[in-house]
């Protein structure tokens, strides 16, 4: 920088202005050794502390498998819109992968626009957080080539349809899980983490600790299928205790062990009741719509379901 002056005092005044702006964080610098990869790692560490485990796993997968290999060695001030456009074009030609303990499995379909949007959103969030938390940094975010998504789900079921589904689910733990999701809109991951000390039958409440936003909340236990199925789960635990079987403290369990993957049981059930495309997450959507149709105020619905914004309406 030059003051464009031969007067030393004038040059010193200009320097003092710049130093003042830098101290206030109005200008800064991008250290030569700082890379996008380091920023992504810092963001992942932040996510591990502040976000739910499922979200962290999703971010970790995006970062480790795609973002760091593609952008990790770049300096953030060298990242351009052209880099991001080229990334989107390349990813569209890739086959989707499913990662497991034995390694990646190549699927039969290409990577979707939605998946690429999610990956780029993680990169953008990491860069924004770096700028927000380190006042010494100064670089311009490039324009991110996000595309419009047309993948809105419209899967809803009525209470009568849910009753038919409930009756064909193969065991009490899955019945209770489905009932809690259908009547309260609670997320699957939040429910499967619930242990018995969190269930208060006298107060009619379940306390959810493992939430997406890490803020505990209480959900009501509604009479009918929800209360009945939870009571059945408790009775089943008592029987297992008597039989000295290994029992976990999980509310939603199968043969005494916390429910894990139930895709096959779910698929069999929805096919039997004539809703082969119904997702478990559609129960949450149904809960929101049903409570809204019953006149439950938006604020109460958001509190029960754990929404931070009313966007799901």
C-alpha positions as CSV (number, residue, x, y, z in Angstrom):
1,X,0.0,0.0,0.0
2,X,1.2,3.5,-0.8
3,X,0.0,6.8,0.7
4,X,1.0,8.4,-2.6
5,X,2.7,11.2,-0.6
6,X,6.3,12.2,-0.1
7,X,5.4,13.7,3.3
8,X,6.4,11.3,6.2
9,X,3.7,12.6,8.5
10,X,1.0,12.1,5.9
11,X,2.3,8.6,5.3
12,X,2.3,7.8,9.0
13,X,-1.3,9.1,9.3
14,X,-2.4,6.7,6.5
15,X,-0.5,3.8,8.2
16,X,-2.2,4.6,11.5
17,X,-5.6,4.5,9.8
18,X,-4.8,1.1,8.3
19,X,-3.6,-0.3,11.6
20,X,-6.7,0.9,13.3
21,X,-9.0,-0.8,10.8
22,X,-7.0,-4.0,11.1
23,X,-7.3,-3.9,14.9
24,X,-11.1,-3.4,14.6
25,X,-11.2,-6.4,12.2
26,X,-12.3,-4.2,9.3
27,X,-9.4,-5.5,7.2
28,X,-7.1,-8.4,7.6
29,X,-5.0,-11.0,5.9
30,X,-5.1,-14.5,4.8
31,X,-2.0,-16.4,6.1
32,X,0.0,-18.0,3.4
33,X,-0.1,-21.4,5.0
34,X,-3.9,-21.4,5.7
35,X,-5.7,-23.9,3.4
36,X,-9.3,-24.7,2.8
37,X,-8.5,-28.2,4.2
38,X,-7.6,-26.7,7.6
39,X,-10.7,-24.6,7.6
40,X,-12.8,-27.7,6.9
41,X,-11.1,-29.6,9.7
42,X,-11.8,-26.7,12.1
43,X,-15.4,-26.6,11.0
44,X,-15.8,-30.4,11.6
45,X,-14.3,-30.0,15.1
46,X,-16.9,-27.3,15.7
47,X,-19.7,-29.5,14.5
48,X,-18.6,-32.4,16.8
49,X,-19.2,-30.1,19.8
50,X,-22.4,-28.3,18.7
51,X,-24.3,-30.6,16.3
52,X,-26.0,-34.0,16.5
53,X,-24.1,-37.1,15.8
54,X,-26.0,-37.9,12.6
55,X,-25.3,-34.4,11.2
56,X,-21.6,-34.7,12.2
57,X,-21.3,-38.0,10.3
58,X,-22.8,-36.5,7.2
59,X,-20.5,-33.5,7.3
60,X,-17.5,-35.7,8.0
61,X,-18.3,-37.9,5.0
62,X,-18.7,-34.8,2.7
63,X,-15.4,-33.4,3.9
64,X,-13.2,-36.5,4.0
65,X,-14.5,-38.1,0.7
66,X,-15.1,-35.1,-1.5
67,X,-14.3,-31.6,-0.3
68,X,-10.8,-32.0,1.2
69,X,-9.5,-34.1,-1.8
70,X,-10.9,-31.4,-4.2
71,X,-10.2,-28.2,-2.4
72,X,-8.0,-29.0,0.6
73,X,-4.7,-27.7,-0.7
74,X,-6.1,-24.4,-2.0
75,X,-5.7,-21.2,-0.1
76,X,-9.2,-19.8,0.7
77,X,-8.4,-16.5,-1.2
78,X,-7.5,-18.6,-4.3
79,X,-10.9,-20.4,-4.4
80,X,-13.0,-19.2,-7.3
81,X,-16.4,-19.7,-8.8
82,X,-14.7,-21.6,-11.6
83,X,-13.3,-24.1,-9.2
84,X,-16.8,-24.7,-7.7
85,X,-18.4,-25.0,-11.2
86,X,-15.9,-27.5,-12.2
87,X,-16.5,-29.5,-9.0
88,X,-20.3,-29.6,-9.7
89,X,-19.7,-30.8,-13.3
90,X,-17.3,-33.5,-12.2
91,X,-19.6,-34.7,-9.4
92,X,-22.5,-35.0,-11.8
93,X,-20.6,-37.6,-13.8
94,X,-19.7,-39.6,-10.7
95,X,-21.6,-42.7,-9.6
96,X,-23.0,-42.4,-6.1
97,X,-21.2,-44.3,-3.4
98,X,-22.4,-45.9,-0.2
99,X,-19.7,-46.1,2.5
100,X,-19.5,-49.0,4.9
101,X,-16.9,-50.6,7.2
102,X,-15.7,-52.8,4.4
103,X,-15.2,-49.8,2.0
104,X,-17.2,-47.8,-0.5
105,X,-19.9,-49.5,-2.6
106,X,-20.7,-48.1,-6.0
107,X,-24.4,-47.6,-6.6
108,X,-26.2,-47.8,-9.9
109,X,-27.2,-44.1,-10.1
110,X,-25.2,-40.9,-10.5
111,X,-24.7,-38.3,-7.8
112,X,-27.7,-36.1,-7.5
113,X,-27.9,-32.3,-7.7
114,X,-29.2,-32.4,-4.1
115,X,-26.1,-34.2,-2.9
116,X,-23.8,-31.7,-4.6
117,X,-25.8,-28.8,-3.0
118,X,-25.3,-30.4,0.4
119,X,-21.6,-30.8,-0.1
120,X,-21.1,-27.2,-1.3
121,X,-23.3,-25.9,1.5
122,X,-20.8,-27.5,4.0
123,X,-17.9,-25.8,2.3
124,X,-19.6,-22.5,2.3
125,X,-20.6,-22.8,5.9
126,X,-17.0,-23.6,6.9
127,X,-15.6,-20.6,5.0
128,X,-18.2,-18.3,6.5
129,X,-17.5,-19.5,10.0
130,X,-13.7,-19.0,9.5
131,X,-14.4,-15.4,8.5
132,X,-16.8,-14.8,11.4
133,X,-14.5,-16.3,14.1
134,X,-11.1,-15.1,13.0
135,X,-10.9,-11.3,12.5
136,X,-7.4,-11.6,11.0
137,X,-8.7,-13.4,7.9
138,X,-9.7,-11.5,4.9
139,X,-10.9,-13.2,1.7
140,X,-13.9,-12.9,-0.5
141,X,-16.3,-15.8,-0.8
142,X,-16.9,-16.8,-4.4
143,X,-20.4,-17.2,-5.7
144,X,-21.5,-20.8,-5.1
145,X,-23.2,-22.5,-8.0
146,X,-26.3,-23.9,-6.1
147,X,-29.1,-25.3,-8.2
148,X,-32.8,-25.4,-7.5
149,X,-34.0,-28.7,-6.0
150,X,-37.2,-30.4,-7.0
151,X,-37.3,-33.2,-4.6
152,X,-40.0,-32.2,-2.1
153,X,-41.6,-35.2,-0.5
154,X,-45.3,-35.4,-0.3
155,X,-45.6,-38.5,1.8
156,X,-48.4,-38.2,4.3
157,X,-50.7,-40.7,5.9
158,X,-53.9,-40.3,7.8
159,X,-54.6,-41.7,11.3
160,X,-56.7,-44.6,9.8
161,X,-53.8,-45.4,7.5
162,X,-51.3,-45.3,10.3
163,X,-53.5,-47.7,12.4
164,X,-53.3,-50.3,9.6
165,X,-49.5,-49.7,9.4
166,X,-49.1,-49.9,13.2
167,X,-50.8,-53.3,13.3
168,X,-48.5,-55.0,10.8
169,X,-45.2,-53.7,12.3
170,X,-43.5,-56.8,13.6
171,X,-42.5,-56.0,17.2
172,X,-43.4,-53.6,20.0
173,X,-40.2,-51.5,19.8
174,X,-40.9,-50.6,16.2
175,X,-44.6,-50.0,16.9
176,X,-43.7,-47.6,19.7
177,X,-41.1,-45.8,17.6
178,X,-43.6,-45.3,14.7
179,X,-46.3,-44.2,17.1
180,X,-44.1,-41.6,18.8
181,X,-43.0,-40.2,15.5
182,X,-46.5,-40.1,14.0
183,X,-48.1,-38.3,17.0
184,X,-45.3,-36.0,18.0
185,X,-43.2,-35.6,14.9
186,X,-40.0,-36.4,16.8
187,X,-37.0,-37.4,14.7
188,X,-36.0,-41.0,14.4
189,X,-32.5,-40.4,15.7
190,X,-33.8,-38.5,18.7
191,X,-36.2,-41.3,19.6
192,X,-33.8,-44.2,19.2
193,X,-31.4,-42.6,21.7
194,X,-34.1,-42.4,24.5
195,X,-33.5,-44.5,27.6
196,X,-36.2,-45.5,30.2
197,X,-35.2,-42.9,32.9
198,X,-36.3,-40.2,30.3
199,X,-39.8,-41.6,30.2
200,X,-42.2,-40.3,32.9
201,X,-45.6,-42.1,32.6
202,X,-47.0,-40.2,35.6
203,X,-46.3,-36.9,34.0
204,X,-47.1,-38.2,30.5
205,X,-43.8,-36.8,29.1
206,X,-40.6,-38.0,27.4
207,X,-37.5,-35.9,27.8
208,X,-35.4,-35.8,24.7
209,X,-31.7,-35.0,25.3
210,X,-30.0,-36.1,22.1
211,X,-31.6,-33.4,19.9
212,X,-30.5,-32.0,16.5
213,X,-29.8,-28.6,18.0
214,X,-28.5,-30.0,21.4
215,X,-31.3,-28.3,23.3
216,X,-33.3,-30.8,25.5
217,X,-37.1,-30.7,25.2
218,X,-40.1,-32.6,26.4
219,X,-42.7,-34.4,24.2
220,X,-46.1,-35.5,25.4
221,X,-47.2,-39.1,25.6
222,X,-50.6,-39.3,23.9
223,X,-53.2,-41.8,24.9
224,X,-53.9,-44.5,22.4
225,X,-51.3,-46.2,20.2
226,X,-48.4,-44.2,21.6
227,X,-49.1,-44.9,25.3
228,X,-50.1,-48.5,24.6
229,X,-47.0,-49.3,22.7
230,X,-44.7,-47.7,25.2
231,X,-46.5,-49.8,27.9
232,X,-45.9,-52.9,25.8
233,X,-42.2,-52.1,25.6
234,X,-42.0,-51.7,29.3
235,X,-43.7,-55.0,29.9
236,X,-41.4,-56.7,27.5
237,X,-38.4,-55.4,29.4
238,X,-39.8,-56.8,32.6
239,X,-40.2,-60.3,31.0
240,X,-36.6,-60.1,29.7
241,X,-35.3,-59.2,33.1
242,X,-37.1,-62.1,34.6
243,X,-35.5,-64.4,32.0
244,X,-32.0,-63.0,32.8
245,X,-31.6,-62.0,29.1
246,X,-29.1,-59.2,28.3
247,X,-31.1,-56.0,28.3
248,X,-30.2,-52.5,27.4
249,X,-31.8,-49.4,28.9
250,X,-33.2,-48.4,25.5
251,X,-36.9,-47.7,25.2
252,X,-37.1,-48.6,21.5
253,X,-35.6,-52.0,21.4
254,X,-35.7,-55.4,19.8
255,X,-35.1,-58.5,22.0
256,X,-33.6,-56.2,24.6
257,X,-31.2,-54.3,22.3
258,X,-31.5,-50.8,21.0
259,X,-33.1,-50.6,17.6
260,X,-30.6,-50.1,14.8
261,X,-31.4,-50.6,11.1
262,X,-35.0,-51.6,10.5
263,X,-35.3,-50.9,6.8
264,X,-36.3,-54.5,5.9
265,X,-39.1,-54.6,8.5
266,X,-40.3,-51.2,7.5
267,X,-40.4,-52.0,3.8
268,X,-42.3,-55.2,4.4
269,X,-44.9,-53.3,6.5
270,X,-45.5,-50.4,4.1
271,X,-45.8,-52.8,1.1
272,X,-48.5,-54.8,3.0
273,X,-50.6,-51.7,3.7
274,X,-50.3,-50.4,0.1
275,X,-47.9,-47.5,0.7
276,X,-44.7,-49.0,-0.8
277,X,-43.0,-45.5,-1.1
278,X,-43.7,-44.3,2.4
279,X,-40.6,-43.3,4.3
280,X,-40.3,-43.4,8.1
281,X,-39.6,-39.6,8.0
282,X,-43.1,-39.2,6.4
283,X,-44.5,-39.9,9.8
284,X,-42.9,-36.7,11.0
285,X,-44.4,-34.8,8.1
286,X,-47.8,-36.3,8.9
287,X,-47.5,-35.3,12.5
288,X,-46.9,-31.7,11.6
289,X,-49.8,-31.6,9.1
290,X,-52.2,-33.4,11.5
291,X,-51.4,-31.1,14.4
292,X,-51.9,-28.1,12.2
293,X,-55.2,-29.4,10.9
294,X,-56.3,-29.9,14.5
295,X,-55.6,-26.3,15.3
296,X,-52.4,-26.7,17.4
297,X,-50.7,-23.3,17.4
298,X,-47.5,-23.1,15.4
299,X,-45.3,-22.3,18.4
300,X,-46.5,-25.4,20.2
301,X,-45.9,-27.6,17.1
302,X,-42.4,-26.2,16.7
303,X,-41.7,-26.9,20.4
304,X,-42.9,-30.5,20.2
305,X,-41.1,-31.3,17.0
306,X,-37.9,-29.4,17.7
307,X,-38.2,-26.9,14.9
308,X,-36.1,-23.7,15.0
309,X,-38.0,-22.1,12.2
310,X,-41.5,-22.6,10.8
311,X,-40.2,-23.5,7.3
312,X,-41.6,-27.1,7.5
313,X,-45.2,-25.6,7.3
